[in-house]
Amino acid sequence: MGWDDGRARAALRQVFDAAVAAADPRRVLARHLPPIPAGRVVVVGAGKSAAVMAAAVEDVWPDAELQGVVVTRYGHAVPTRRIEVIEAAHPVPDANSEAGARRVLDSVRGLGPDDLVLALISGGASSLMALPASGLSLADKQAVNRALLASGATIAEMNCVRKHLSAIKGGRLAAAAAPARVVTLAISDVPGDDPAVIGSGPTVPDPTYFADARALLARYGITASPAVAARLARDDDETPKPGSLPHAAFHLIATPAMALAAAAETARGLGLAPLVLGDALEGESREMGTVMAGIARSIAAHGLPLAPPALLLSGGETTVTIGQGPAGRGGRNTEFLLGLALALAGTAGIWAAAGDTDGIDGTEDAAGAIVTPDTLARARAAGLDPRAVLEGHDSYALFDAIGDLIRTGPTLTNVNDVRAVLVA
């Protein structure tokens, strides 16, 4: 059976859905829970998956005396019985982010060595749990956050700065919980799965310094407020450094690599030869699209690096650098796809899908989109200039106009982006 548009679209959606399902906290969390301690159990956390992770803990430990609070994104709450859920803003923190972070920090103080702090951390935690360090206001943190988001900085770079402006990130939450044992269960949304970067590492020692944060703001031309500049000029009040949190343990329960493995298995079942190019790809979104288009065309023309029908899979987090002009609506996945479509220029037999596994590409209501051989033709028929759209960072509008957005709603997990290019 050959590959037509309907079959290719269905396959791409199945592959994406399999990747998301592999990171479902209700499927994967239970096997990672520690034994119930003799003392109290305080559950804290933040991220787009925090509420569903808390609900999963309640399901697995129905008789444990649980208490605590988690912070999740607006629209991502699920019912819980014993653990409080607070909703806050992402990707720029709001007053609830600050209030929720303060509640989390307060809940772990005064515990003893027989008590357990179970920390549930997932993508989005840096914004959702934002407690300004001494001398800073929420407005200071919001301004830096907006500037970093528009700068093209990587997630590791952004989180380095965030940690040094925070009273809870960079290991400070774990330090406040001592001498209680701290066990962190995390869903990774960062390239390389570095525990110190996931959610800005609230329970993990921080290997970076104030000087690193200052250098990053300088590199990206970000002018800090006087309060932020004064904070970053300090040489004391550093974050806890490696070796300083012996009471804290960290476990990954879902990662981009796990999601891509599930996607590859699904692809094989659909008659496609999968090639996973990596789970930690970074770079400018549109340029990544150009690179992927080149590999796809090589498969179609020469059977290299593998013969069709094939599926190129990759994960990680690309970036979109916003210039001085106005920016339209779009996210890194739709920008990647539009860059890919322009590079393919209508090449027959190649389809692609890309989406954020949390269901939200950037700040829009879609996870991502699908590219087909006639994407550019249909966009032009709708009165759009694809290249001008790309320059204006308005990729969401193009895929919305031609009906090719992928809308899943909040998936309540987040293992970063999944990109799939099908070559028939």
N, C-alpha and C positions, 0 to 999 in steps of 0.2 A: 504494500500500500504506500503510495507516494505521500509527500508532505504538501498539503495545501494550507491556505490561510487559517481555516478553522482548526485544523489539527495542530498546527504550530502554536496558535494562540492558547489552545487548551493545554498543550504540553507545558508551555512556559508558566502558565498559572499553577498547574499541578506541582511543578518544581519549586516555585516560590512558596506555595502553601506548605509543602513538605519541610522546607527550611524553617519556616515559622513554627510549625508544630513541634519540631525537634527541640525547641527552646521553651516550650510551655512549662511554666513552673509547676503546675499541678501534675505533670508527668515526671519531672526530674528531681524535684526538691527532696522528697521523702528519704531517698537513699543516702543523702548527705547529712542528715540531722545527727547531732551527737546524742549520747545518752541523756536522759532527763536528770538534772543534778539534784543533790540533796537540798539545796537552797532555793532561792527564788529564780524565776525565769523572766527576764525583761526582754521583750522583743522590740527592736527599734529598726529603722531603715528609711531609705529614700530611693526614689526612682520610679520609672514608668511601670515597673513590675512590682513595686513594693506592696501594694494592697493585695494583689492576688497571691504573692508569696506569703504574706501574713495569713491569708485565708487557708493556704495549703498547710502551714504550720498548725493552725487550729484543727484542721481535719486529721492530721497525723497524730497529734497529741491532744485528743479530746478530753483527757482527764488531768492534764497538767495545769498547774495554777499559773496561767500566763497573764502578763500585763505588758503595757508598753504602747508605743505610738509610731506610726510610719507616715511618711509624706509622699504623695504621688501627684501626678499631673491631673489637672482638671479633666473630668470625664473618664478617669482611669480607676476610680474607686470601685470596690466590690464589697458586698456585705461581709462583715466580720462580727464575731460575738464578744471577744475579749480584748482585742487589740484595736486601739483607736486609729482611724484613718483621717488624715488631713489632706486636702487638695490644695495645690499651689500652681504657680506659673512656670512654664518652660517655653522657650529657652532663656528668657530673661526673668530673673526672680522677682517676686512681688512681696507684699507684706506678709502673706501666708507662708511664704518660703522662710522668712525670718522667724515668724512666730513658731512654725513647725520645728525648725532647727533648734530653737531655744527649748521647746518641749522635749525633744529628743535628748538634748544634752542634759537637761535637768533630770530626766528619768533614769539616767545611769549613775548619778552621784549617790554616794553613801552606801554602796553595795559592799558585801563581804566576800571572802575567798571561796565560800561555798556557793555563791550565786553565779548565774550564767547570763551574760548579755548575748543574745542572738541578733546579729546585725544582718539585715537583708538589703543588699545594695545592687542597684541595676542602673542602666543608662538613664541619664537625666538627673541623677542625684545631685550633681554640682549646682544646678539651678534651683532644684526643688528644696534643698536643705542649705540655705544661705544665711549664715549668721555672721555679720560683719565683725572683724577683729576690733579690738579696743581702738578708739579714735576714728573709726570709719562709720559711715551711714549706709543704709541700704541704697540710697541714690548713688553713692560712690561706686558700689559694686555693680549696680545696674549699668552705669556709664561705661565702665571697663568691659563688662560682659558684651554690651552691644558693639563696642569697638573691636573686640577680639573676634566676634562672630563675622564681622564684615571684612576682617583683615586677610583671611586666607590662612591663618594660623592652624596648625594641627590640633587635635584634641589633647594630646600630651602637653603641647605648649600652652594652650588655654588653661588647662588644669594646673599647671605649674604656677601660673599667676594667681588663679583662684585660691589655691591652697595658702598662699602667703597673705591673702586678704581676709582669711577666715578664722573664726574661733572654734570651728568644729572639724574642718577638713585636715588633710595631711597628718593623720594619726591622732589628732586632738580628741576625738570622740573616745578612742580606746584608752588614751591616757586618763581621761576623766573617769572611766569606769573602773580603774584599778582600785583594789586588788581582785575584783571579780574577773572570772575567765570570760574572754570575748571570743566568740566564734562567728566569723563572717561567712555567709553564703552569698555568692555574687554571680550575676549574669553579666558576662563581658560584652561591652559594646565598643571596645577600643582595639585598634590594631596592635597585635602583639600580646594582648591579654595581661598587661602589666597591672598587678594589683594596686600599685601606687597611683595609677592613672584612672582606674575605674571609679567613677563617682568622686574623683579627686581624693581617693584613699582615706576616708575618715577614720578607718581602723588600722591603717597600714603605715609603717614608718616611711618618712619622706626623704628621698636622697637629694632633693633640690634645695636651693638656698635663695635668700632674698636677692642676691646678686644675679641669679639665673632669671628671676622674674623681671628685674630691672632691665636686663639685657634683651629680653623678649619684647618688652614694650618699646624699647629703642629700635629694635630690628624692624618692627612693623609700623614705626612712626606714630605710635599712640601716645598722646599727651595726657598724662594722668592729672587728676585733680591734686591740689596741694596736700590734702589729707592722705591720698593714696601714695603720692611721692614720698611723704614723710614716713609712712608705714614701710615702704620698700627700702628706704634708706637706713633702716635699723640694722644693727648687727647683734641684737639680742632677741629674745622671744621667738626663736626659731622653732619650726615644726619638729616633732620627735624624729630622731634620726635612726637609721638601721641599727638593730640590736637593742633598742630602748624599750620595746614593748613585748617582753617575753610571755606575757599572759594572753596574748592575742594570736589566734590562728585564722587562716584564710583558706576558703575552698571555692573553686569555680564549679558551678552546677550546669552552666550552659555557656557555649562559646561560639564564635563565628565558624571555627573549624568543624564543630559538631553539626552545625546547621548545613554547611556545605557538603558534609559527608552524607547527610540525609537527602539533600537535593541530588547528589550524584547517584545515589541508589535509586531514587525515583526515575531519574533520566534513563538509567540502564533498563528499567522495567518498561520504559516507553520506546525502546529500540534505539536510543541515542548513546553514542560513545562520549562519556563525560571527561573533561579535562579541567581539573581544579588548578587555576593559575595562582592561587594564594588567598589567604584569609585576611591579609593585612595590607592591602594595596592602598596607597595614598597618592595624592597629587591633585592637580587641577581637574575638575570633573570633565570639562569639555575635551581636554587633552587626553584623558583616559579613554574617552569615547573614540577618539581618532586612533589610538593604539589598538583598541579592541577591534575596530573595524578592519585594520590592517591584518590582524591575525585571522579574522573570519574570512577575509578575501583570499588569504593564502590557503586556508582549508578548502575553500570552494574551487580554487583554480589548480592547486597542486597536491592536495591531500596532505598538507604539512601545516602544523605538527601532527595531525592525525586525519584519518579519512572521514568524510561525511557518511551518514548523518551524524553530526557531532554537536556537543553542547559545551561551550566555554563557560566556566563558572568562576566567579571571584567574589571576594568579600573585602571588608575594610571600610574606610571612610574617606572619601574624596572631599575636596574643598571647592568652594565657589568664592572667588575674590571679587568683591564689589568695588568698582571704581568710584570716581567722583560724581558721575551722573546718576540719574534716578534709576532704580531697579524695579523690575516688574515682579510678578509672582512666579515662584519656582523654587525648587530644591536641588540638592546635588544629584539626585537620581534622574530627574527629568532633564537636567542640564547635561548630564552624561549621555543620556539617550539622544538628545537633539544633536550633540556633537558627533555621536556615532552615526546617526542618520545622514547628516551632511557629508561625512567621510565615505559612507557607503554609496551615496548618490543613486539610490534606487536599485542597487545590485539585487538580482533575482535570487530567491532561495535562502535569504537570510532574514531572520526575525530576532528580536531581542526584548527582554524585559529587565527592569531594574526597580528595586524598591527598598525602602527602609523597613526592616522587620518589625518595627514598632507600629507600623501602619500610617506614619506621618512623615512625609518627605519635607524637611524644612519646617515651615509653619502652616502648611496647607492641609486640606482634608483628604489627600490621597497618599498612598504609600509610594507610588511611582507611576510607571506607564509601560506601554508596549510599543515597540517599533516594528513596522512591517515594510516590505519592499516599496509600498506606495505611500508611505507616511508623508514624504515631502510633496508628492503630487496632490494628495488630499488637502494638505495644509495650504498649498498655493491656490487650490480651487476654492478654499474658504476665505481667500483674500489676505492670507498671511505670508510674509516674507520670512522663511525659516532662519536665514542668517541674521537678519535684523532682530528677530525675536531672541536669538541666542545672545547677541551683543547687548540686548536690553535685559538679560536675565529674566525672561518672561516665558520660560519653557512650559510652566504649568498651563498658561493660557492656551498655548498651541495644542497640547495634548487634550485639554478639555474641549477645545473647539472641534476636534476630529473624533471625539468619543473614545480615546484610548488611555484614559487614566485608569490605574488600578486602585480601587477603593475597598479597603478591608475594614475600616473603622479601627479603633484602638485594639491592638492584638494582645496587650498586657505583657509583652515581652520585648526584648531588644538585644539582638546580637549583631547589630549594625546592618550594613547594606548587603543585599544579594543581587548580583548582576549575572544574567544568563543570556548568552548569544547562541542561537540555534542556527546551524548551517546544514541545510538539507542535502 
